[in-house]
Amino acid sequence: MDNLNNDIIKYRDNRVWQTKKIRMNAEERMKNNSSFNNFVLNYYTFWLLTASIFQLVDSNTSQEIYVLIASIAVFGFAIYSSTADYKGKALQYKDSYTQLAHIENDLDNLLLRESISKEEKAKEFFLIKQRYISELGKHDNQTKKDYILFNKNEEKTGKSTSAYKRVIFYINLYKGVIVIFPILIFSILQLGVL
């Protein structure tokens, strides 16, 4: 019976609990993506309107072309943003980790039950594992970034620290470029370089 209990504990801790925590990270990432996309859309719209107003004051053919290109880009980003459905994916991850919490709770209860035979416990453990596998198939899997962030948060391995720093660096670089890009283009257009 001790081997079975050890198997249940390992399954609960190394599979169910970890997947639950990683999906919590994925939900947070989806919420952050949704907020950032909304910010970028509004931010770029602001710069596009600013460029349009300046274009009315100082009409220039090259500026008109760039404002047209920027308008199309903002429109394309709006379509992408609406079809990415980050909020919907966040809700799916939340539903998934809630179901995983129920499975984790069922494994805890199974460990506490001493009055059942080893065969019954093994059968129930098998059924719970089937529920876990079924739950994994219902939703999108999380990304490697979510796994790296989980490892960093849990301080599991020393090697994940460099991967964690790399992920955070690229996320911040991406966001920085997106924020600086319209300012740069607007400044270049005002200087008449393009």
JOCORMO-V317293 format. One line per field, one symbol per residue. ss: DSSP state (@ for helix, = for strand, . for the rest). phi: phi as a letter, one per 40 degrees, with the letter a starting at -180 (. if undefined). A space follows every 10 residues. Layout:
ss=???
phi=???
This chain:
ss=.@@@@@@@@@ @@@@@@@@@@ @@@@@@@@@@ @@@@@@@@@@ @@@@@@@@@@ @@@@@@@... @@@@@@@@@@ @@@@@@@@@@ @@@@.@@@@@ @@@@@@@@@@ @@@@@@@@@@ @@.....@@@ @@@@@@@@@@ @@@@@@@@.. ...@@@@@@@ @@@@.....@ @@@@@@@@@@ @@@@@@@@@@ @@@@@@@@@@ @...
phi=.ccccccccc ccccbccccd cccccccccc cccccccccc cccccdcccc cccccccbca cccccccccc cccccccccd ccccfccccc ccccdccccc cccccccccc cccbcbcccc cccccccccc ccccccccbd ccccdccccc ccccfcbccc ccccccccdc cccdcccccc dccccccccc cgcc
